[in-house]
Amino acid sequence: MPDLPPPPALPDAFREILGPQGLLTAPEDIAPALSDWRGLYRGEAMALLRPASTEEVAACVRLCAAHRIAIIPQGGNTSMVGGATPEARPGQVVLSLARMNRVREIDPLDMTMTVEAGLVLARAQQIAAEHGCLFPLSLGAEGSAMIGGLLSTNAGGNTTVRYGNARELMLGLEVVLPDGSVIHGLRRLRKDNTGYALRHLFVGAEGTLGVITAAVLRLFPAPRETATALCALPDEDAALALFRRFRAADEGAVRAFEYISGAGMDALLATIEGAVLPLAAPARHYALVDLTASREGAGLAALMEGVLEAAMEAGEVLDAAIAGSEAQRAAIWRLREEQPEAQKRAGASVKNDVSVPVSRVPEMIRRCSAALTALIPGSRPVPFGHLGDGNIHMNLLQPEGMEPAAFLARSEEIMHAVNDIVRELGGSFSAEHGVGRLKTGMLAEWRGGAELAAMRAIKAALDPLGIMNPGKLLPGG
Ligand SMILES: Cc1cc2nc3c(=O)[nH]c(=O)nc-3n(C[C@H](O)[C@H](O)[C@H](O)COP(=O)(O)OP(=O)(O)OC[C@H]3O[C@@H](n4cnc5c(N)ncnc54)[C@H](O)[C@@H]3O)c2cc1C
């Protein structure tokens, strides 16, 4: 696949479906869609399709199926694993959902919002807020990532600890299948046991089973009270102990509980303009605690102070800064959200988006950090992430002065060193970023046997021609 050269008149056929606005073929116009955010991959495509409706998507997919043209669905192109980048070969199109960005319906009574796949997450949050509601998904790429991409990767982010992953935030889907037929599943039901829950097949499928064109999202009451703190901690165990304290005090109030390593914070303070540590002295470990409540007078400030005081007495917290305004809250969050950008600016880095049971996080961070610095002396482990979900980005920065290419040449070794430990601890090699192109080999290794065979059977049943996002997710697929 593909086994036929594309006919020369194909662009005209696409133009007929999409109109002049919906088709880009000039190399300079399509170049940004051919490489990934991290600069790991660069691919080829004969065109960038920009449909404006589900009918246009379906017609394009039918045309592609007829000519065995591979389709790479693309949202905000923020994938960390090269999931939305075409392969370096002919016979492919990138299908961007960017023009399908309408809110079809919002219902504050049902607490649902029906949106198209190209709606950017930050805009979805804003529209929900304008209706007095909350769409709680939140992550560093929210200014670019789109609902279709977020669902296709089952994105997690900062609020999973309270609201779940993208999957838990979705009630219904509209999907164009690889033969161009459409599943009209935009149901707003909280309960619907009518056979296989097909909508869940497409969540986390990374565009390998069809194109998500719209979704029904769950909304929640808007927060009316917040309390946010950055805490300096003596060690990794203290981070887990502090998380347990907050959970025990009021589990429902914890919106986010994030860990940041001292080395990661140092890199951020050195590379991100305007970033300031709101504490008396730097520490080796930090936790960001974010509490919210949907009712006023919930007493979150007292809860925050009470828990931190007890934790300080127990020696689990060395120092803490509690945000006194929305601007201070944003400044604290910036210290967490700019971690990926800071690491990019600090040199070459290798990313490991891993998860373990929450109770094993301190052991995982300690063992992985030791293994990585033994493997590459001078390298800097910069773990950070969603401690409350057991999901840490166990990233490694190159040693200062080392040639970036020489460091990156050891990526496989680095990833294996982390994965060996994560596997022993009962974890996963990809907690929230997916498999994409980067980790297909790992999928074969970790999910082989009956699990992988079942995945292949589903792929063969829905996409017998293998035109949907080839080379992603499934090894050799
Ligand atoms: C700074 C930064 C921070 C991040 N933080 C997080 C985080 O905290 N948690 C997290 O989970 N991820 C995070 N990510 C990763 C990324 O943002 C997510 O994977 C996001 O869900 C991708 O959305 P997107 O619209 O950019 O999708 P893309 O990158 O365009 O595509 C991702 C995958 O989905 C497929 N796809 C896209 N749209 C569709 C569609 N409509 N139908 C079918 N398939 C489709 C693509 O083919 C590809 O396989 C981060 C990324 C960055 C750059």
The ligand as an SDF file (V2000), in Angstrom:
LIG
                    3D

 53 58  0  0  0  0  0  0  0  0999 V2000
    3.9350   21.6230   24.9350 C   0  0  0  0  0  0  0  0  0  0  0  0
    3.1550   20.3440   24.8300 C   0  0  0  0  0  0  0  0  0  0  0  0
    2.5610   19.8230   25.9730 C   0  0  0  0  0  0  0  0  0  0  0  0
    1.8330   18.6420   25.8990 C   0  0  0  0  0  0  0  0  0  0  0  0
    1.2390   18.1590   27.0250 N   0  0  0  0  0  0  0  0  0  0  0  0
    0.4820   17.0540   26.9520 C   0  0  0  0  0  0  0  0  0  0  0  0
   -0.1900   16.5530   28.1110 C   0  0  0  0  0  0  0  0  0  0  0  0
   -0.0530   17.0830   29.2120 O   0  0  0  0  0  0  0  0  0  0  0  0
   -0.9720   15.4660   27.9690 N   0  0  0  0  0  0  0  0  0  0  0  0
   -1.1400   14.8300   26.7650 C   0  0  0  0  0  0  0  0  0  0  0  0
   -1.8760   13.8440   26.6930 O   0  0  0  0  0  0  0  0  0  0  0  0
   -0.4980   15.2620   25.6590 N   0  0  0  0  0  0  0  0  0  0  0  0
    0.2930   16.3450   25.7220 C   0  0  0  0  0  0  0  0  0  0  0  0
    0.9400   16.7970   24.6010 N   0  0  0  0  0  0  0  0  0  0  0  0
    0.8190   16.0340   23.3390 C   0  0  0  0  0  0  0  0  0  0  0  0
   -0.2740   16.5320   22.3740 C   0  0  0  0  0  0  0  0  0  0  0  0
   -0.6510   17.8330   22.6450 O   0  0  0  0  0  0  0  0  0  0  0  0
   -1.4690   15.6370   22.4100 C   0  0  0  0  0  0  0  0  0  0  0  0
   -1.0790   14.3950   21.9040 O   0  0  0  0  0  0  0  0  0  0  0  0
   -2.7030   16.1460   21.6270 C   0  0  0  0  0  0  0  0  0  0  0  0
   -3.7540   15.3070   21.9930 O   0  0  0  0  0  0  0  0  0  0  0  0
   -2.5790   16.1330   20.1330 C   0  0  0  0  0  0  0  0  0  0  0  0
   -3.5940   16.9590   19.5590 O   0  0  0  0  0  0  0  0  0  0  0  0
   -3.4010   17.5690   18.0900 P   0  0  0  0  0  0  0  0  0  0  0  0
   -4.6740   18.1930   17.6600 O   0  0  0  0  0  0  0  0  0  0  0  0
   -2.1990   18.3960   18.0200 O   0  0  0  0  0  0  0  0  0  0  0  0
   -3.1920   16.2260   17.2600 O   0  0  0  0  0  0  0  0  0  0  0  0
   -2.0980   15.9010   16.1450 P   0  0  0  0  0  0  0  0  0  0  0  0
   -0.7390   16.0350   16.7100 O   0  0  0  0  0  0  0  0  0  0  0  0
   -2.3970   16.6520   14.9120 O   0  0  0  0  0  0  0  0  0  0  0  0
   -2.4310   14.3560   15.9140 O   0  0  0  0  0  0  0  0  0  0  0  0
   -2.2280   13.4120   16.9150 C   0  0  0  0  0  0  0  0  0  0  0  0
   -2.7030   12.0330   16.4270 C   0  0  0  0  0  0  0  0  0  0  0  0
   -4.1200   12.0340   16.2570 O   0  0  0  0  0  0  0  0  0  0  0  0
   -4.4600   11.7970   14.8780 C   0  0  0  0  0  0  0  0  0  0  0  0
   -5.5800   12.6970   14.5830 N   0  0  0  0  0  0  0  0  0  0  0  0
   -5.5870   14.0540   14.6820 C   0  0  0  0  0  0  0  0  0  0  0  0
   -6.8240   14.5110   14.4160 N   0  0  0  0  0  0  0  0  0  0  0  0
   -7.5910   13.4320   14.1090 C   0  0  0  0  0  0  0  0  0  0  0  0
   -8.9580   13.2530   13.7510 C   0  0  0  0  0  0  0  0  0  0  0  0
   -9.7800   14.2820   13.6500 N   0  0  0  0  0  0  0  0  0  0  0  0
   -9.3990   12.0000   13.5140 N   0  0  0  0  0  0  0  0  0  0  0  0
   -8.5740   10.9350   13.6190 C   0  0  0  0  0  0  0  0  0  0  0  0
   -7.2770   11.0470   13.9640 N   0  0  0  0  0  0  0  0  0  0  0  0
   -6.8020   12.2790   14.2140 C   0  0  0  0  0  0  0  0  0  0  0  0
   -3.2130   12.0710   14.0870 C   0  0  0  0  0  0  0  0  0  0  0  0
   -3.1830   11.3310   12.8840 O   0  0  0  0  0  0  0  0  0  0  0  0
   -2.1310   11.6350   15.0730 C   0  0  0  0  0  0  0  0  0  0  0  0
   -1.9770   10.2480   15.0530 O   0  0  0  0  0  0  0  0  0  0  0  0
    1.7010   17.9640   24.6490 C   0  0  0  0  0  0  0  0  0  0  0  0
    2.3020   18.5000   23.5110 C   0  0  0  0  0  0  0  0  0  0  0  0
    3.0210   19.6700   23.5890 C   0  0  0  0  0  0  0  0  0  0  0  0
    3.6380   20.2090   22.3270 C   0  0  0  0  0  0  0  0  0  0  0  0
  1  2  1  0
  2  3  1  0
  2 52  2  0
  3  4  2  0
  4  5  1  0
  4 50  1  0
  5  6  2  0
  6  7  1  0
  6 13  1  0
  7  8  2  0
  7  9  1  0
  9 10  1  0
 10 11  2  0
 10 12  1  0
 12 13  2  0
 13 14  1  0
 14 15  1  0
 14 50  1  0
 15 16  1  0
 16 17  1  0
 16 18  1  0
 18 19  1  0
 18 20  1  0
 20 21  1  0
 20 22  1  0
 22 23  1  0
 23 24  1  0
 24 25  2  0
 24 26  1  0
 24 27  1  0
 27 28  1  0
 28 29  2  0
 28 30  1  0
 28 31  1  0
 31 32  1  0
 32 33  1  0
 33 34  1  0
 33 48  1  0
 34 35  1  0
 35 36  1  0
 35 46  1  0
 36 37  1  0
 36 45  1  0
 37 38  2  0
 38 39  1  0
 39 40  1  0
 39 45  2  0
 40 41  1  0
 40 42  2  0
 42 43  1  0
 43 44  2  0
 44 45  1  0
 46 47  1  0
 46 48  1  0
 48 49  1  0
 50 51  2  0
 51 52  1  0
 52 53  1  0
M  END
$$$$
